[in-house]
């Protein structure tokens, strides 16, 4: 006998509450650098001040973050961190739906176990977990990847009318692009492998493959994708008010294209040597084992190889694994490993499907017990990663910011080098409105015309050097201001100099 509907709803509710409890317990209470989260100061401040974050601008993220920032709880940073946790929980709930709706157990009562195995394997994987407790765009990205996979799944194709699905798929893809540009890797899922529903003589609904494009369906998806992409129009609109965080100044077409294309980082794509590629492949493989352990790795491979069957879910997850793995390997940055989150999401789904297959081979009376053993294994593995991802005690960014504010003389020009230093000070100065008397200058951005224009708009009394935007020239142009030079590598580096008092010729 099937479980009542309210009992079936209980499982995803338990999943959501338990994951949220884990995330809240390990969440950073304030601004943090934990888990490579140094971009947090930039994202929080851009959202709070109506500004523009670093390329590619992340317009949807900024809008969503601003809504969370209005909540009357915790610090401004905590409220923004909270959005990552909520997004990660919903991503895991979609993984639960994808896995539990895909399998068909003989008694129909153990599907919930399969969903929980996949969802917990993903939700408690250290990489997603690490991003769910800080301010970053990747938890929201995971949510959209899961949503796009669901809208392209066999279950969704049977459940929703084609026109509704076309609208939802196109809109989800466009909005996902407004959060992260690597959503482009999911474009084949949106455009290709179209199927249609056919009714047999007995009235049973079946799925049949249709390889030629359905032009009406594709056109509808493109229309709604453009509607989602229109979220990028908020960037030039925001730039009109000359916010203090105004990357690229996208009021102009040139600035807009520079920002949304991520041109600043394009020279880091696929420029590595073969030995470097091999090292990164080994590193990514090690990360995969770290997420699921050797037993989880084996079960996931069994799920995708032994129990593979022709379906949208398998085809789409295989594509996601391939596309994002290649991108993560080919993008030469220190934090490119975060682009493996969609890979690990799909592998977690395979872990659930592998467990389902093994449960199906076991005696009926042992299936639930075997499924609970799988879940227990995931929990035990998560316990070994707790201290690795726990951001609840990381106070480095807060301590650094307050030290700078305490040591900087009145009206000082503070020259910050590195993302950690400048993004942290943006948060304290612009988002929290601390020390309005000082001037913040990013030495890494001074060579950009848009940044000099932003400095002029933010500090109209500041004398700018023009063609030679060096800190020494700015000090000479503004002799009445003391100068501080700050940076953070392993420790805080703060050096302050008194005002020169006289203009250098």
RADA-V127262 format. One record per residue. N is the residue number from 1. PHI is phi in whole degrees, 0 to 359 (* if undefined). Layout:
BEGIN
N;PHI  N;PHI
END
This chain:
BEGIN
1;*  2;286  3;293  4;299  5;300  6;291  7;290  8;295  9;289  10;296  11;295  12;294  13;293  14;299  15;303  16;296  17;295  18;293  19;293  20;296  21;297  22;296  23;295  24;294  25;293  26;254  27;283  28;292  29;279  30;209  31;299  32;219  33;251  34;298  35;56  36;56  37;262  38;292  39;286  40;304  41;299  42;293  43;294  44;297  45;291  46;298  47;294  48;287  49;256  50;72  51;262  52;240  53;282  54;302  55;307  56;261  57;94  58;51  59;297  60;294  61;300  62;297  63;294  64;294  65;297  66;297  67;297  68;293  69;293  70;278  71;294  72;274  73;221  74;59  75;280  76;301  77;293  78;300  79;299  80;286  81;301  82;300  83;299  84;298  85;296  86;296  87;297  88;296  89;298  90;293  91;299  92;293  93;294  94;292  95;297  96;302  97;296  98;303  99;284  100;290  101;280  102;280  103;276  104;224  105;287  106;304  107;264  108;73  109;257  110;252  111;300  112;298  113;295  114;298  115;299  116;293  117;300  118;296  119;293  120;290  121;299  122;280  123;296  124;258  125;292  126;300  127;289  128;297  129;304  130;297  131;271  132;279  133;244  134;224  135;274  136;199  137;271  138;280  139;292  140;294  141;299  142;300  143;300  144;290  145;299  146;297  147;295  148;295  149;297  150;293  151;295  152;259  153;276  154;298  155;297  156;294  157;294  158;276  159;274  160;249  161;298  162;305  163;294  164;298  165;292  166;298  167;296  168;296  169;294  170;296  171;294  172;299  173;295  174;297  175;294  176;299  177;297  178;290  179;260  180;208  181;289  182;292  183;303  184;306  185;293  186;267  187;303  188;301  189;294  190;287  191;263  192;245  193;55  194;290  195;234  196;225  197;265  198;234  199;253  200;281  201;297  202;280  203;90  204;282  205;275  206;230  207;260  208;232  209;277  210;228  211;274  212;283  213;297  214;269  215;298  216;295  217;296  218;296  219;297  220;297  221;296  222;294  223;300  224;285  225;295  226;297  227;298  228;293  229;293  230;297  231;299  232;294  233;292  234;289  235;293  236;296  237;295  238;295  239;296  240;300  241;272  242;50  243;292  244;293  245;253  246;218  247;301  248;77  249;44  250;286  251;292  252;262  253;297  254;298  255;293  256;296  257;295  258;302  259;289  260;285  261;275  262;63  263;302  264;299  265;249  266;293  267;285  268;260  269;268  270;51  271;239  272;273  273;278  274;301  275;300  276;294  277;299  278;297  279;296  280;288  281;297  282;297  283;295  284;295  285;295  286;299  287;295  288;300  289;295  290;297  291;293  292;239  293;73  294;298  295;301  296;295  297;299  298;295  299;296  300;296  301;294  302;298  303;297  304;269  305;258  306;288  307;257  308;298  309;216  310;297  311;195  312;294  313;300  314;294  315;298  316;291  317;292  318;297  319;296  320;300  321;300  322;295  323;294  324;285  325;295  326;297  327;296  328;297  329;289  330;273  331;264  332;274  333;228  334;292  335;250  336;294  337;298  338;293  339;285  340;275  341;304  342;298  343;298  344;289  345;299  346;294  347;294  348;297  349;297  350;296  351;300  352;297  353;289  354;295  355;297  356;298  357;296  358;291  359;295  360;293  361;276  362;271  363;302  364;308  365;288  366;257  367;295  368;296  369;298  370;295  371;297  372;294  373;295  374;299  375;295  376;300  377;300  378;298  379;296  380;297  381;298  382;298  383;299  384;286  385;259  386;306  387;292  388;293  389;254  390;297  391;252  392;291  393;245  394;278  395;244  396;299  397;295  398;298  399;296  400;299  401;300  402;289  403;297  404;297  405;298  406;285  407;269  408;293  409;295  410;302  411;60  412;290  413;270  414;253  415;266  416;252  417;245  418;95  419;298  420;302  421;292  422;289  423;293  424;296  425;289  426;303  427;299  428;290  429;280  430;265  431;281  432;263  433;62  434;273  435;51  436;294  437;282  438;271  439;241  440;260  441;228  442;270  443;292  444;285  445;252  446;298  447;281  448;273  449;300  450;296  451;286  452;296  453;294  454;294  455;299  456;296  457;290  458;280  459;235  460;298  461;278  462;280  463;274  464;260  465;276  466;80  467;286  468;238  469;277  470;253  471;301  472;297  473;291  474;295  475;297  476;292  477;286  478;233  479;293  480;279  481;257  482;295  483;230  484;235  485;244  486;233  487;199  488;224  489;248  490;270  491;222  492;286  493;238  494;229  495;229  496;243  497;242  498;290  499;297  500;287  501;83  502;215  503;286  504;282  505;297
END
